[in-house]
Amino acid sequence: MFTERLSRFQKNLADAGIDVALITDDDNVYYLTGYYDYLHMEFGRPTILVVPKDGGTLLITPTIDLNSAKAAARVDRVAAWNDGMGNEWREELPAEVRNAGLVGIEPGHMPPPVRAYVNDLVAAEKIISATPILNRMRMIKSPQELQLARHAGEVATAMMNAGRAAIGDGVAEFEVAIATSQAGTRKAAELLAAHYDDGDMSPNTHFLQIMASGKDIIKTHHRASTRIMRRGEPVFLCFCGMTNFHRFKLGFDRTFWIGEPDPAQVAVYEVAAASQKAALEALRPGVTAESVHAAYAEVIQGAGHEYPFRCGRATGFSFLEAPQLVTGDTTIIQPGMVLAVDGSVSVDTFRAQVGDSFIITEDGWEQLTQHPKSVEEVIL
């Protein structure tokens, strides 16, 4: 799988007239080579994948992660560098770009120290973005990726069910996060054992649980805290970070109430649910990404609320991929895309969100995340 992707990327580079690409985004390094979980730039340790339009590929990575690179990376050569020795990660780069007419980089994902060094090596007019090529490659998922997406949906559903069961009067938010993490990890472990042979891939969920309750419900990306939930309060659960099975990400959200809800909050929730329904009625191959957002926004604004943020986004090995369901994105929706689609409304004292992930099929979509969403079904 990785060998085929690298070969296809090299052909795309040649078609674009790019002689060599320097890949520094963690998710793209994984997408092209299978190499993951090395120490990142936060530790001052760049990893750089060098891909010529033809010829051997090179992975430059810290010596501390050399054994992992040898085990995982599907490249022709690995060059390890050590802290404080010689020219470190810079050693190999001059020879790789010296005779290149055009050098492709990822402008939004190249660490500043690496970018500064590349700027010293390569004239500005010879540097071009390789990001559009990778975005196009990653937009349509392979059969293997779609299997990962379906399994990620199972993990997400297990987490949502566990979170729902843990919510209650007198329960601390962090207890819900513990329950969701355990359920997701166990489901992931079950799937890894049954369907995959990568013994290094961890089943453990990671990413702090996004949730909010009571007066904090308006804080969109609030993390689980020590707050005690009470009867009558709304509770929001989001798994857009934690749904990360075998490195494949999805979006998934629900809003609940502990006991009888406030009727004003229910009215807002119903608009949010209706906006997602409108988006899904518009979602199919052949339409533009922005038209799906427009259908969702029309419901929200028609109910008297402010113009909303994006309706959704593509996911995969990154939390955010192309396209986005937002005004201005004219990408044509195609079979094989994986999209998170939300319905959401915010007012001064309450916000409601309902979100799921979908595979685009030849004639519509396949839902990956499963949980009830009618008002009656989200009252606990």
C-alpha positions, 0 to 999 in steps of 0.5 A, a space after each residue: 500500500 505504501 509503496 504504491 502511494 510513493 510510486 503514484 506520488 512520484 508520478 504526480 511530481 513528474 507530471 507537475 514538473 517537480 524534481 524532488 519533494 521534501 515532506 515534513 507533515 507527520 500525517 503525510 510521512 505516514 501516508 506515503 511510508 507507514 512511518 509513525 510515532 517518532 519524536 516530532 519537532 516539539 522535541 527539536 527533532 525534524 523528520 524529513 521524507 525526500 521524494 525525487 520524481 524518479 530514483 530512490 526515496 530517503 527518510 531523514 530521521 533522528 537516530 533515537 528512532 532509527 529502529 522504528 524507522 527501519 521496521 516501518 518505513 517503506 523507503 529506499 534509504 534511511 539516514 539517521 542523525 544525532 543531536 549535536 553531531 556534525 550537521 545533524 538533519 542538514 547533512 543529506 539535504 544539499 545533495 538532494 536538492 542541488 540539481 533540482 529545477 523545482 523543489 516541492 515543499 509543504 509550506 503550511 507544515 514545514 518547521 521554521 528551522 527546516 524552511 529557513 535552511 531550505 531557503 538558504 539552499 534553494 532559490 525562492 523561484 525554485 520552491 513550489 507547494 506540493 500540498 495540492 498534489 497530496 491533498 488530491 491523492 488523499 481525497 479519495 480513499 482506497 479500499 484499505 482506508 475505507 475499511 479503517 474508516 468503518 472500523 473507526 466508526 465502530 470504535 467511535 460508536 463504542 465510545 459514545 455508548 459508554 459515554 452516554 451510559 456514564 452520564 448522570 446526576 452527581 457524576 463528574 465529567 472526568 468519569 465519563 472520559 474514563 468510560 469512553 477511553 476504556 470502551 474505545 480502547 477495548 473495541 480498538 484492541 478487538 478490531 486490531 487483533 481480528 483484522 490487522 497484523 501491525 503489532 506496533 499499532 496501539 489500541 489506546 485512545 488518546 486526545 483529551 475528551 471534548 465534553 461540556 455540561 451545564 453552563 459550560 455547554 457553550 464552550 465548544 471545545 471544553 475538555 472533561 473536568 472535575 465538574 459535577 453534572 446535575 439533573 436537568 442539565 445538557 451534556 455535550 460529547 464530541 469524539 472528533 479527536 478521540 476517534 483515531 483508530 489505526 491513525 484514521 480519524 472521524 467526527 462524531 458528536 451528540 448533545 444529551 440531557 440528564 432528565 427533563 430538558 429546558 423547552 427553549 434548549 430543545 427548540 435550539 437542538 431541533 434546529 441543529 438536528 434539522 440542519 444536519 438533516 438538510 445537509 445530508 439530503 444535499 450530500 451526494 456525488 456530483 454536488 459542490 462542497 459549498 452547496 452542502 454547507 448552504 443547505 445546512 446554513 439555510 435551515 439555521 438562518 431561516 430559524 433566526 440564528 446567525 450564519 454558522 461555521 462550516 458544516 463539515 470537513 473531510 477526514 482520514 489520516 488527518 483531522 482536517 483534509 480536503 474538501 471542507 463543507 464551507 462557503 467558497 469550497 467548490 470541490 465536487 463531492 466524489 465517491 470514496 470521500 470520507 466526510 464529517 457532517 455536523 448540525 449545530 446552533 449556538 445561542 447565548 446560554 446554550 449550544 447544540 451539536 449533532 455530528 456524524 461521519 459518512 463514506 460517499 458512495 456511488 449514489 449517496 452515502 454510508 453512515 459510519 457513526 451510529 447513535 440516536 439523535 431524536 430529542 426523546 432518545 437523547 434524554 437520559 
